[in-house]
């Protein structure tokens, strides 16, 4: 009985997610514009070697969960490839969430390491959450409080590269309580 409820919930969530995803090309451009409006993110566009943007990542779960999204890889403002993000989690979790994610590469080494085909974040990498005027540091090392008041006060979260990468998340909707294990895995296909 529990597995049939779980299946119905997951199928309903996946159906809703895929029915609301806009055209991929337009969604990548839109996500980039959203990130460029955030003061903490803007300097990374100006100084990075490259970046990958995932305009819509859907995440959901009930004990077992997952996340999935498709994105584009950029270098010098040009599209150099495509990427997918997946995450499988096991642990206490309930709900669903949709967000955009952008990962900046500080230099060629970080870009090459990420785009070498398949890459997985270790537990020490964290992301800066960029939402309507609020920024908070969140990561797999726990829900840390590195929050700031955001653009309204002119105070910004201190952000920098870690192992040549900087990650920003923009919450688009949903609610999920999660205390789970698992890392984001990326599969990258560069254009030849």
trRosetta pair geometry for C-beta under 8 A, 3 or more apart (Angstrom, degrees):
i j d omega theta_ij theta_ji phi_ij phi_ji
1 4 6.0 -57 -151 34 30 108
1 5 6.7 28 152 -15 64 105
2 5 5.8 -56 -152 37 34 110
2 6 6.2 37 151 -21 67 107
3 6 5.4 -50 -145 38 35 117
3 7 6.2 41 153 -23 66 103
4 7 5.6 -48 -145 35 33 114
4 8 6.4 34 154 -19 64 104
5 8 5.8 -55 -148 37 31 110
5 9 6.3 31 154 -18 65 107
6 9 5.8 -56 -147 37 29 110
6 10 6.2 23 157 -14 65 110
6 62 5.3 -149 -124 77 89 129
6 63 7.5 -49 -115 37 133 109
6 64 7.8 53 -170 46 138 97
7 10 5.9 -58 -143 41 28 107
7 11 6.1 24 160 -15 65 111
8 11 6.0 -57 -141 41 26 108
8 12 6.1 28 158 -19 63 109
9 12 5.9 -57 -147 37 26 111
9 13 6.3 25 155 -17 62 109
9 60 8.0 -160 141 159 94 127
9 62 5.9 51 90 -17 150 142
10 13 5.7 -56 -147 38 30 112
10 14 6.2 27 157 -16 65 107
10 60 6.8 159 -121 109 67 124
10 62 7.4 -117 -56 18 91 107
11 14 5.8 -53 -142 39 30 109
11 15 6.1 34 156 -21 64 107
12 15 5.8 -54 -146 36 28 112
12 16 6.3 27 156 -17 63 108
13 16 5.8 -57 -147 38 29 109
13 17 6.2 31 154 -22 64 108
13 58 7.5 155 156 170 97 124
13 60 4.5 114 161 -135 157 178
13 96 5.1 -169 -140 -90 128 150
14 17 5.5 -53 -145 35 31 115
14 18 6.3 18 163 -9 67 109
14 58 7.6 128 -113 120 54 150
14 60 7.8 -130 -56 42 67 142
15 18 6.4 -63 -144 43 25 99
15 19 6.1 19 160 -16 63 115
16 19 6.0 -62 -141 40 25 108
16 20 6.3 8 165 -8 63 116
17 20 6.5 -77 -152 41 22 98
17 21 6.8 32 156 -40 63 102
17 56 7.9 158 -171 153 91 120
17 58 4.0 26 -139 -107 142 161
17 60 7.9 -129 -49 -16 135 129
17 96 8.0 -127 -64 -176 112 134
17 98 7.0 172 -123 -90 93 116
18 21 5.9 -36 -143 7 36 117
21 24 7.7 17 153 -76 112 69
21 27 7.0 -32 -175 -62 78 162
21 56 5.5 -168 -121 76 96 160
22 26 5.8 -75 133 83 119 114
22 27 4.9 150 73 -65 98 106
22 30 7.7 37 71 16 143 149
23 26 4.5 62 77 21 102 110
23 27 6.5 178 83 -16 48 91
24 27 5.7 -62 -144 37 27 110
24 28 6.6 29 159 -22 65 102
24 55 7.5 161 -154 37 56 137
24 70 6.7 -34 -134 95 124 126
25 28 6.1 -53 -154 29 30 109
25 29 6.8 24 153 -11 63 107
26 29 5.8 -58 -151 40 35 111
26 30 6.0 36 153 -21 69 109
27 30 5.5 -51 -141 39 33 114
27 31 6.2 36 157 -22 65 105
27 55 3.8 134 142 131 97 160
27 56 6.0 -41 175 -15 143 107
28 31 5.9 -55 -147 35 28 110
28 32 6.5 30 154 -19 63 105
28 53 5.7 118 -152 93 82 120
28 55 5.1 -111 -81 -44 43 125
28 71 7.0 125 -109 -149 105 62
28 72 5.1 32 -136 12 148 126
29 32 5.8 -55 -151 34 31 112
29 33 6.6 31 152 -18 64 105
30 33 5.7 -56 -152 35 33 112
30 34 6.6 35 151 -22 66 103
30 55 6.6 72 66 -141 91 125
31 34 5.6 -50 -151 32 35 114
31 35 6.5 30 154 -14 66 105
31 53 5.3 154 103 170 125 123
31 54 7.6 -125 170 91 168 30
31 55 3.8 -146 -31 -114 139 78
31 56 7.8 -136 -71 -38 132 60
31 100 4.4 -177 -139 -149 115 142
31 102 7.2 165 146 -60 109 106
31 170 7.4 176 -151 46 84 135
32 35 5.9 -58 -150 40 31 108
32 36 6.2 33 152 -22 66 108
32 53 5.7 -63 -71 -90 84 170
32 102 7.6 111 -103 -97 60 137
33 36 5.6 -53 -143 35 31 113
33 37 6.7 36 156 -25 62 102
34 37 6.0 -57 -160 26 31 112
34 38 7.5 30 147 -22 61 100
34 100 6.6 96 73 56 141 159
34 170 5.6 101 131 -171 130 175
35 38 5.9 -50 -161 23 42 112
35 41 4.8 -113 177 145 82 158
35 45 7.7 137 117 -56 105 118
35 53 7.4 -134 1 -119 148 120
35 100 7.4 -127 -52 118 104 129
35 102 5.1 27 -102 -3 162 154
35 130 7.0 106 -121 69 67 156
35 168 6.2 119 -134 96 113 139
35 170 6.6 -126 -77 -35 78 133
36 41 6.8 -111 -93 103 23 113
36 42 6.0 73 -160 -102 56 77
36 45 6.0 17 -107 -33 89 160
37 42 7.9 -45 165 -67 0 104
38 41 4.1 59 80 14 108 112
38 42 6.8 -167 84 -30 54 80
38 130 4.6 -21 -111 -158 158 142
38 135 7.6 115 -164 -81 121 119
38 151 7.8 -131 -141 -49 54 118
38 168 7.3 171 77 -173 154 148
38 170 7.8 -148 -40 -87 140 113
39 42 5.9 -39 -144 10 31 118
39 151 5.6 139 -6 -93 124 96
39 156 5.7 -115 103 -92 113 127
40 43 7.9 -60 -180 23 30 99
40 128 6.4 -110 128 137 142 152
40 130 6.8 -159 58 -96 116 115
40 135 5.8 79 0 -111 154 162
40 156 4.7 161 -81 -163 96 116
40 157 5.7 15 -113 49 155 84
40 159 5.4 93 -180 6 111 140
40 168 7.7 157 103 -109 105 130
41 44 5.7 -61 -170 30 54 115
41 45 7.1 53 143 -23 79 98
41 102 7.3 70 -150 70 130 139
41 130 6.3 -22 -37 -72 125 160
41 168 5.4 13 -100 -76 116 173
42 45 6.0 -54 -161 26 40 111
42 46 7.0 28 152 -13 68 108
43 46 5.6 -61 -154 39 42 112
43 47 6.2 2 162 7 76 115
44 47 6.5 -76 -137 51 29 87
44 48 5.2 35 172 -41 72 117
44 51 7.5 89 140 -80 109 134
44 104 4.4 -95 176 -80 124 167
44 166 5.8 -126 -117 77 140 140
44 168 7.9 -178 35 -19 158 130
45 48 6.6 -38 -115 18 17 111
45 51 7.6 -51 -105 -11 63 149
45 104 7.9 -110 -67 -106 42 126
48 51 5.6 48 120 -50 155 99
48 104 4.3 -108 -106 -166 146 106
48 105 6.0 100 -175 61 104 52
48 106 6.5 -81 -131 -99 71 30
48 166 7.9 -118 -95 37 120 113
49 75 6.8 -14 146 -137 70 91
49 105 4.9 -67 62 104 101 96
49 106 6.3 36 0 114 105 22
49 107 5.1 108 -36 -131 143 18
49 108 5.7 -150 -162 -58 153 49
49 110 7.0 139 43 59 133 101
49 111 5.2 -109 108 -36 124 129
50 73 6.9 26 162 176 124 84
50 74 5.7 -178 -161 97 82 57
50 75 3.7 -31 -99 -97 122 75
50 76 7.3 -36 -88 -13 85 53
50 80 7.2 -35 -144 20 140 138
50 104 7.8 163 93 -156 38 54
50 105 4.8 2 63 47 78 121
50 111 4.7 74 40 -112 125 127
51 73 7.7 -173 101 -151 35 53
51 74 5.4 -3 60 58 73 101
51 102 5.9 12 174 -178 125 96
51 103 6.2 166 -156 84 74 48
51 104 4.7 -30 -99 -104 105 57
51 105 6.3 -164 -80 8 46 79
52 71 5.4 86 169 122 92 134
52 72 6.9 -172 -148 94 67 36
52 73 4.7 -26 -98 -101 93 68
52 74 7.1 170 -87 16 39 72
52 83 5.2 4 -158 25 137 152
52 102 7.2 174 86 -150 47 54
52 103 5.1 1 52 53 92 99
52 114 7.1 -144 -11 145 133 139
52 186 7.7 87 106 -154 165 144
52 188 7.6 -92 -100 -106 148 115
53 71 5.3 -171 92 -158 41 114
53 72 6.0 -5 54 55 85 80
53 74 7.2 20 -1 -3 100 116
53 100 7.3 -3 -173 -180 89 103
53 101 7.5 168 -154 91 47 50
53 102 4.7 -10 -106 -105 78 89
54 57 5.1 41 135 -52 129 105
54 69 4.2 76 -175 124 122 134
54 70 6.9 152 -136 84 84 21
54 71 3.7 -76 -85 -64 62 126
54 83 7.4 -85 -75 90 95 105
54 85 5.4 -24 -94 1 156 133
54 100 6.4 173 92 -158 66 56
54 101 4.5 9 51 55 111 91
54 102 7.4 -159 25 -72 66 45
55 69 7.6 -173 56 -172 49 118
55 71 6.9 154 -3 -107 66 79
55 100 5.4 -26 -155 -120 33 105
56 69 5.8 -171 97 -130 49 108
56 98 6.1 -16 -157 -170 87 106
56 99 7.9 138 -145 76 42 25
56 100 6.6 -32 -74 -86 38 74
56 172 7.0 -37 -119 17 79 163
57 67 5.7 29 168 176 103 110
57 68 7.0 -177 -152 90 70 26
57 69 3.3 -69 -97 -39 72 141
57 85 5.9 -31 -114 77 123 132
57 98 7.0 158 76 -155 48 54
57 99 5.4 -26 58 68 98 74
57 100 7.0 142 8 -107 89 23
57 101 5.7 16 -9 -1 139 113
58 67 6.6 -180 91 -147 44 65
58 68 6.1 -11 57 57 87 75
58 69 6.8 146 11 -70 61 85
58 96 7.1 -10 -173 -171 86 104
58 97 7.7 160 -156 86 46 46
58 98 5.4 -18 -102 -102 66 83
59 65 6.9 52 178 158 77 121
59 66 7.3 -141 -139 112 61 35
59 67 3.8 -15 -99 -97 86 104
59 87 7.1 -6 -116 64 105 124
59 96 6.6 162 91 -155 54 57
59 97 4.8 -12 63 61 103 89
59 98 7.4 179 21 -81 73 35
59 99 7.3 -3 4 16 116 101
59 174 7.7 159 62 105 82 156
59 176 6.5 -71 107 -21 105 170
60 65 5.8 -148 110 -148 38 105
60 66 7.2 -7 60 58 64 60
60 67 7.8 134 11 -86 51 62
60 95 6.8 -120 -136 117 70 39
60 96 3.6 -7 -100 -105 101 91
60 97 7.3 171 -73 19 62 57
60 176 7.1 -141 -114 -99 48 130
61 64 6.2 -133 -152 108 104 30
61 65 1.8 -52 -81 -83 133 120
61 66 6.6 128 -77 4 102 46
61 89 6.1 -60 -79 70 166 109
61 93 4.3 23 94 109 122 125
61 94 7.1 -94 96 -87 70 23
61 95 7.5 3 54 54 63 47
61 96 7.7 144 9 -84 48 63
61 176 7.4 71 38 -152 86 124
61 178 7.1 75 56 -105 126 109
61 180 7.2 25 92 -64 163 159
62 65 7.0 118 8 -73 34 92
62 93 7.1 -129 -99 96 17 76
62 94 5.7 46 -113 -115 67 69
63 90 7.4 5 156 -150 67 62
63 91 7.6 -175 -160 78 48 16
63 92 7.4 -22 -111 -109 55 34
63 93 6.8 177 -71 50 11 78
64 88 7.7 -14 -172 -171 88 87
64 89 7.3 161 -158 86 44 58
64 90 5.7 -9 -108 -105 73 73
65 88 7.6 161 90 -157 47 45
65 89 4.7 -11 64 60 92 103
65 90 8.0 -180 26 -75 68 33
65 93 5.0 -71 -11 98 140 144
65 178 7.4 -84 44 -116 158 119
65 180 6.7 -85 41 -93 116 171
66 86 7.0 -21 -172 -169 105 80
66 87 6.0 160 -157 86 57 60
66 88 5.1 -15 -102 -103 94 58
66 89 6.8 -178 -79 17 41 77
67 85 6.9 -32 119 123 103 99
67 86 6.8 157 83 -157 66 35
67 87 4.1 15 41 45 104 107
67 89 7.9 46 -10 -10 94 109
67 184 7.5 -44 75 -109 129 88
68 84 7.2 -16 -161 -176 80 101
68 85 6.9 158 -151 86 33 67
68 86 5.5 7 -102 -106 74 72
68 87 7.9 -148 -59 26 48 69
69 84 7.0 166 87 -156 45 59
69 85 4.7 2 55 49 91 106
69 101 7.2 129 73 28 158 111
70 82 6.9 -13 -173 -176 95 107
70 83 7.4 153 -161 86 51 49
70 84 5.4 -27 -104 -103 65 76
70 85 7.8 -154 -73 17 22 75
71 82 7.0 152 87 -163 45 61
71 83 4.8 -21 69 66 94 94
71 84 7.4 163 21 -90 76 28
71 85 6.8 41 -2 -17 118 104
71 101 7.7 -79 -73 73 147 88
72 79 5.3 -50 -177 -132 123 106
72 81 7.4 157 -160 89 58 43
72 82 6.0 -41 -106 -109 56 59
72 83 7.1 172 -92 20 7 86
73 79 7.1 100 73 -161 54 61
73 80 5.1 -67 105 67 100 88
73 81 4.1 5 43 62 125 88
73 82 6.8 -123 4 -60 91 10
73 83 5.6 94 -48 -26 98 113
73 115 6.1 92 -149 -102 158 118
73 188 6.3 58 -51 -148 143 112
73 190 6.8 -62 70 -99 148 76
74 77 6.4 -4 -178 -130 116 13
74 78 6.5 151 -152 72 74 32
74 79 6.0 -46 -95 -96 73 45
74 80 6.5 132 -127 8 19 91
75 78 6.3 -31 68 60 63 83
75 80 4.8 19 16 -24 105 142
75 111 6.5 73 -99 -152 119 147
79 191 7.5 69 122 -8 82 135
80 115 7.7 -14 110 -133 122 155
80 190 5.6 -19 146 -144 90 92
80 191 6.0 -139 -176 29 44 96
81 115 6.5 122 43 -145 152 117
81 188 5.9 60 125 179 140 88
81 189 5.4 -175 -168 95 107 49
81 190 3.7 -73 -71 -108 137 45
81 191 5.4 -156 -83 -12 65 69
82 188 7.5 170 90 -151 43 53
82 189 5.2 -2 58 59 86 98
83 186 5.6 -6 -174 -170 116 103
83 187 6.7 160 -155 82 63 47
83 188 4.6 -17 -102 -102 95 73
83 189 7.4 -177 -79 22 47 65
84 186 7.0 162 80 -151 47 54
84 187 5.0 -1 51 53 96 97
85 101 6.9 36 -35 60 172 142
85 184 5.7 -18 -164 -168 102 109
85 185 7.3 143 -157 75 51 46
85 186 5.6 -21 -99 -98 67 77
86 184 7.5 143 74 -157 36 60
86 185 5.1 -26 66 64 87 97
86 186 8.0 169 22 -82 69 32
86 187 7.6 24 4 -3 109 103
87 182 5.6 113 -177 133 87 119
87 183 7.0 -125 -126 115 95 24
87 184 5.0 -43 -77 -101 111 59
87 185 6.8 158 -82 14 54 76
88 182 5.4 -144 86 -141 51 143
89 93 6.2 56 112 -12 129 157
89 178 7.0 12 140 -160 161 122
89 180 3.7 53 176 145 122 142
89 181 6.5 153 -147 67 76 39
89 182 4.0 -128 -94 22 65 141
90 180 6.4 146 65 -157 24 100
90 181 6.2 -24 59 54 76 91
90 182 6.8 116 12 -46 66 116
91 178 7.5 83 89 -170 107 73
91 179 5.8 -112 142 100 124 63
91 180 3.6 172 53 -116 117 62
91 181 5.6 114 -34 4 133 74
92 177 7.7 -42 137 123 92 97
92 178 7.5 159 102 -149 63 37
92 179 4.8 9 67 55 102 98
92 180 6.9 -150 55 -69 45 74
93 176 6.7 8 -169 178 94 102
93 177 6.6 -177 -141 95 49 59
93 178 4.1 21 -116 -115 103 78
93 179 7.0 -165 -67 33 74 48
93 180 4.9 -13 -44 -48 126 125
94 176 7.1 179 88 -150 40 65
94 177 5.5 5 52 54 85 96
94 178 7.9 -169 25 -74 45 62
95 174 6.7 135 158 169 102 96
95 175 5.2 -88 -164 103 144 64
95 176 3.5 -169 89 -106 115 60
95 177 6.0 98 4 14 129 64
95 178 7.7 -110 50 -47 103 88
96 174 4.8 -96 108 -152 69 131
96 175 7.6 42 60 56 52 46
96 176 5.9 163 16 -72 6 110
97 171 7.0 -58 -172 -141 111 94
97 173 7.3 178 -152 98 55 44
97 174 3.7 -176 -110 94 43 129
97 175 6.8 144 -82 -13 89 6
97 176 4.4 -87 -29 -2 111 123
98 171 7.9 101 84 -167 53 57
98 172 4.5 -59 108 71 95 112
98 173 5.1 9 49 57 105 83
98 174 5.3 120 6 -10 71 126
99 169 5.3 6 165 -173 137 99
99 170 6.2 159 -166 79 82 46
99 171 5.0 -44 -105 -108 101 44
99 172 5.5 178 -102 6 34 86
100 169 7.2 152 80 -159 52 50
100 170 4.4 -4 55 55 101 102
100 172 6.2 88 -19 -45 84 114
101 127 7.3 -59 -135 -133 101 148
101 167 6.8 -12 -168 -167 99 95
101 168 7.2 162 -152 86 52 50
101 169 5.3 -15 -101 -104 79 72
101 170 7.7 -161 -70 22 36 69
102 167 7.4 164 86 -151 48 50
102 168 5.1 -6 58 58 93 97
103 114 7.1 174 121 -137 136 156
103 165 5.7 -11 -174 -165 100 111
103 166 7.3 157 -157 77 52 43
103 167 5.1 -13 -104 -101 79 79
104 161 7.5 -99 94 -97 103 95
104 165 6.7 150 76 -155 55 54
104 166 4.5 -8 53 56 108 95
104 167 7.8 -155 20 -70 71 35
104 168 7.9 40 -12 -1 102 102
105 110 4.2 178 -155 103 88 108
105 111 4.0 108 144 -70 161 74
105 114 6.3 -124 -88 16 123 138
105 164 6.3 13 -157 152 66 96
105 165 6.2 -21 -100 -99 55 74
106 110 5.3 79 39 11 78 149
106 161 4.5 23 -61 -115 133 160
106 164 4.4 -125 35 -152 112 64
106 165 7.0 -113 -10 -61 92 30
106 166 7.4 93 -57 -12 92 97
107 110 5.5 99 55 12 65 98
107 111 7.1 -122 108 -3 35 95
107 164 5.9 -81 34 -140 87 115
108 111 5.4 -57 -144 41 34 114
108 112 5.9 33 158 -19 69 108
109 112 6.0 -57 -145 39 25 108
109 113 6.2 28 155 -22 63 108
109 164 6.1 -115 88 -111 95 164
110 113 5.6 -52 -145 35 30 114
110 114 6.4 24 158 -14 64 108
110 161 7.7 -89 -78 -164 164 128
110 163 7.1 136 -111 133 107 65
110 164 2.9 -160 -75 140 127 127
110 165 5.5 176 -168 -57 129 78
111 114 6.1 -64 -152 40 26 106
111 115 5.9 -3 163 4 66 118
112 115 6.2 -68 -131 52 25 94
112 116 6.2 54 161 -61 62 92
113 116 6.1 -33 -157 -14 23 119
113 119 6.9 93 139 -111 72 129
113 164 7.3 100 33 77 135 142
114 119 5.0 -43 -141 -32 52 170
114 165 7.1 114 -63 -89 130 129
114 186 6.9 -6 -168 88 86 147
114 188 6.7 94 140 -37 72 155
115 119 7.8 -20 -42 -25 20 132
115 188 4.7 -122 -136 132 57 156
115 190 5.6 63 176 -57 120 118
116 119 6.9 104 45 -62 90 99
116 188 7.4 81 47 58 32 125
117 187 7.3 -24 162 -149 54 65
117 188 6.2 -136 -125 59 10 85
118 185 7.0 -5 -171 -178 93 97
118 186 6.9 162 -154 87 46 57
118 187 5.4 -12 -103 -105 79 68
118 188 7.3 -167 -73 19 31 78
119 185 7.4 164 87 -158 43 53
119 186 4.7 -11 62 60 89 106
119 188 6.9 23 5 -9 106 117
120 183 5.3 84 176 109 99 126
120 184 6.9 172 -148 91 62 48
120 185 4.6 -20 -99 -106 94 74
120 186 7.1 -178 -79 18 43 72
121 125 4.6 -95 -164 46 113 138
121 140 7.4 150 121 -5 118 140
121 183 5.0 -156 72 -174 77 110
121 184 5.0 35 18 53 117 92
122 125 6.2 108 60 -8 65 96
122 183 6.8 -27 -113 -122 17 153
123 140 4.8 -120 -150 111 62 126
123 141 6.5 106 154 -72 85 73
123 183 6.9 -99 -70 -83 59 116
124 139 8.0 6 173 159 26 137
124 140 7.7 -56 -34 68 13 104
124 141 6.4 41 -125 -58 44 120
124 162 7.4 -148 126 164 94 136
125 139 6.6 -155 113 -148 42 119
125 140 7.1 42 64 22 64 110
125 162 5.9 166 -121 94 73 132
125 163 7.3 -75 -88 35 103 121
125 165 7.0 -6 -135 85 129 121
125 167 6.6 74 162 2 110 137
126 137 5.9 37 146 -179 135 95
126 138 6.5 177 -168 95 97 31
126 139 2.6 -65 -114 -72 90 138
126 140 7.1 -144 -91 19 67 63
126 141 6.3 -60 -71 22 112 104
126 144 7.2 -21 -138 28 152 129
126 162 7.3 73 33 8 75 159
126 167 7.2 -166 110 57 34 115
127 137 7.7 163 88 -154 39 56
127 138 5.8 -21 68 71 84 80
127 139 6.1 151 16 -86 61 75
127 167 4.0 -72 -105 110 85 109
127 168 6.3 150 -170 -105 91 16
127 169 4.8 61 146 -16 139 107
128 135 5.9 3 175 -171 103 105
128 136 7.5 163 -159 81 61 28
128 137 5.7 -37 -105 -100 67 64
128 138 7.8 128 -119 24 20 71
128 146 7.9 -81 -114 93 85 123
128 157 5.6 166 -143 94 123 143
128 159 5.2 -37 -47 -103 153 124
128 166 7.7 -7 7 178 113 91
128 167 7.1 153 17 92 67 60
128 168 5.2 -27 67 -110 89 74
128 169 7.3 180 84 24 39 75
129 134 7.8 -9 108 111 99 86
129 135 6.5 161 80 -152 61 50
129 136 5.0 -10 51 59 113 78
129 137 7.4 -173 10 -92 84 12
129 138 5.2 40 -30 9 116 119
129 168 7.8 147 -98 -163 16 61
129 169 4.9 -30 -110 71 64 103
129 170 7.8 137 -166 -91 58 29
129 171 6.6 21 -166 -26 107 102
130 135 5.7 -5 -102 -104 60 90
130 168 5.4 15 -8 -176 120 109
130 169 6.8 164 22 78 72 44
130 170 5.0 -35 77 -89 93 79
131 134 5.1 -13 70 60 95 91
131 135 7.6 171 28 -81 65 43
131 170 6.7 143 -85 -150 55 60
131 171 5.0 -6 -93 37 115 105
133 149 7.7 -28 159 160 90 59
133 150 4.1 136 173 106 54 150
133 151 5.7 -96 -126 40 73 90
133 152 5.5 36 -159 -22 122 106
134 147 6.9 -13 -176 -158 94 105
134 148 7.8 168 -157 77 54 55
134 149 7.4 -58 -112 -160 67 28
134 150 5.0 -92 -84 -38 26 136
135 147 6.8 159 92 -146 52 56
135 148 5.3 -1 64 49 98 95
135 150 5.4 138 -4 -89 86 85
135 156 6.8 19 43 -156 154 59
135 157 4.2 -126 120 -12 124 123
136 145 7.1 -49 -154 -139 105 47
136 146 6.3 128 -165 68 54 64
136 147 4.0 -14 -104 -94 90 87
136 148 7.7 -174 -80 17 53 57
136 157 7.1 -177 -93 -86 16 145
137 144 5.2 -33 99 86 103 108
137 145 7.5 71 52 146 92 9
137 146 3.1 21 13 47 123 125
137 147 7.3 -128 13 -57 70 49
137 157 6.2 166 -49 -169 89 137
138 143 6.0 -14 -129 -129 88 63
138 144 6.8 180 -105 40 36 74
138 169 7.3 -52 58 37 119 138
139 142 7.3 14 75 46 75 41
139 144 6.5 1 30 11 94 114
140 183 6.8 -10 -89 -103 163 79
141 144 6.8 14 90 -37 95 120
146 157 5.7 83 133 -149 98 111
146 158 7.4 -96 -178 45 119 81
147 157 7.1 -57 -143 -90 22 112
148 153 7.7 -136 164 63 90 120
148 155 4.7 -144 -173 119 117 101
148 156 6.0 112 94 -174 164 12
148 157 4.7 -155 4 -63 121 68
149 152 6.1 -89 147 64 102 96
149 153 4.0 38 92 16 134 133
149 155 5.2 67 42 53 94 116
150 153 6.9 92 65 28 47 86
150 155 7.3 10 13 71 16 74
150 156 7.7 54 -127 -104 33 54
151 154 7.1 32 -161 -79 39 37
156 159 7.5 -73 149 2 106 102
159 166 6.3 82 164 -155 105 125
159 168 8.0 18 -149 -79 152 100
160 166 6.7 -129 138 -96 21 118
161 164 5.7 1 173 -130 127 15
161 165 6.2 119 -154 48 84 17
161 166 5.0 -80 -95 -49 59 96
162 165 6.3 -42 67 66 67 71
162 166 7.1 114 13 -88 73 57
171 174 7.8 -130 -169 49 96 81
